[in-house]
Amino acid sequence: MVIGSQTFGSTGKRYIPTLIIASMPFIAMAIVFMILEYYHRERNLV
């Protein structure tokens, strides 16, 4: 992922929050997957 030097200029302040909001569903899916994986492993140990 390449971020140009222009990104951290005046537009960077608006661009970065948009990038975070855009990646939120992927982050949420990753967290849910990790939690499910953790509970699945815990259940198998018992």
C-alpha distances in whole Angstrom, upper triangle without the diagonal:
4,7,10,13,15,13,15,18,20,18,15,18,18,14,13,16,16,12,14,17,15,13,17,18,16,16,20,20,19,22,24,24,24,27,29,28,29,32,33,33,35,38,38,39,42
4,6,10,12,10,13,15,18,16,14,17,17,14,13,17,16,13,15,18,16,16,19,21,19,20,23,24,22,25,28,27,27,30,32,31,33,36,36,36,39,41,41,42,45
4,7,8,7,9,12,14,12,10,13,14,11,10,14,14,11,14,17,16,15,19,21,20,20,23,24,23,25,28,28,28,31,33,33,34,37,38,38,40,42,43,44,47
4,5,6,8,10,13,11,10,14,15,12,12,16,16,14,17,19,18,19,22,24,23,23,27,28,27,29,32,32,32,35,37,37,38,41,42,42,44,46,47,48,50
4,5,6,7,11,11,9,13,14,12,13,17,17,16,18,21,21,21,24,27,25,25,29,30,29,31,34,34,34,37,39,39,40,43,44,44,46,48,49,49,52
4,6,5,8,8,7,11,12,11,12,15,16,15,18,20,20,21,23,26,26,26,29,30,30,31,34,35,35,38,40,40,41,44,45,45,47,49,50,51,54
4,5,8,6,4,8,9,7,8,12,12,11,14,16,16,17,20,23,22,22,25,27,26,28,31,31,32,34,36,36,37,40,41,42,43,46,47,48,50
4,7,7,4,7,10,9,9,12,13,13,15,17,18,18,21,24,24,23,26,28,27,28,31,32,32,34,37,37,38,40,42,42,44,46,47,48,50
4,5,5,7,10,10,11,14,15,15,17,19,20,21,23,26,26,26,29,31,31,32,35,36,36,38,40,40,41,44,45,46,47,50,51,51,54
4,5,6,8,9,11,13,14,15,17,19,20,21,23,26,27,26,29,31,31,32,35,36,36,38,41,41,42,44,46,47,48,50,52,53,55
4,5,5,6,9,11,11,12,15,16,16,18,20,23,24,24,26,28,29,30,32,34,34,36,38,39,40,42,44,45,46,48,50,51,53
4,5,5,6,9,10,10,12,14,15,16,18,21,22,21,24,26,26,27,30,31,31,33,35,36,37,39,41,41,43,45,47,47,49
4,6,6,7,9,11,12,13,15,16,18,21,22,21,23,26,26,26,29,31,31,32,35,36,36,39,41,41,42,45,46,47,49
4,6,6,7,9,11,11,13,15,16,19,20,20,22,25,25,26,28,30,30,32,34,35,36,38,40,41,42,44,46,47,49
4,6,5,6,9,10,11,12,14,17,18,18,20,23,23,24,26,28,28,30,32,33,34,36,38,39,40,42,44,45,47
4,5,5,6,9,10,11,12,16,16,15,18,20,20,21,24,25,26,27,30,30,31,34,35,36,37,40,41,42,44
4,5,5,6,8,10,10,14,15,14,16,19,19,20,22,24,25,26,28,29,30,32,34,35,36,38,40,41,43
4,5,5,6,9,10,13,14,14,16,18,19,20,22,24,25,26,28,29,30,32,34,35,37,38,40,41,43
4,6,5,6,9,11,12,12,14,16,17,18,20,22,22,24,26,27,28,30,32,33,34,36,38,39,41
4,5,5,6,10,10,9,12,14,14,15,18,19,20,21,24,25,25,28,29,30,32,34,35,36,38
4,5,5,8,10,10,11,14,15,15,17,19,20,21,23,25,26,28,29,31,32,34,35,37,38
4,6,7,8,10,11,13,14,16,17,19,20,22,23,24,26,28,29,30,32,34,35,37,39
4,6,5,6,9,10,11,13,14,16,17,19,20,21,23,25,26,27,29,31,32,33,35
4,5,5,6,9,10,11,12,14,15,16,18,20,21,23,24,26,27,29,30,32,33
4,5,5,6,9,10,10,12,14,15,16,18,20,21,22,24,26,27,29,30,32
4,5,5,6,9,10,10,12,14,15,16,18,20,21,22,24,26,27,29,31
4,5,5,6,9,10,11,12,14,15,16,19,20,21,23,24,26,27,29
4,5,5,6,9,10,11,12,14,15,17,18,20,21,23,24,26,28
4,5,5,6,9,10,11,12,14,15,16,18,20,21,23,24,26
4,6,5,6,9,10,10,12,14,15,16,18,20,21,23,25
4,5,5,6,9,10,10,12,14,15,16,18,20,21,23
4,5,5,6,8,10,11,12,14,15,17,18,20,22
4,5,5,6,9,10,10,12,14,15,17,19,20
4,6,5,6,9,10,11,12,14,15,17,19
4,5,5,6,9,10,11,12,14,16,17
4,5,5,6,9,10,11,12,14,16
4,6,5,6,9,10,11,13,15
4,5,5,6,9,10,11,13
4,5,5,6,9,10,11
4,5,5,6,9,10
4,5,5,6,9
4,5,5,7
4,5,5
4,6
4
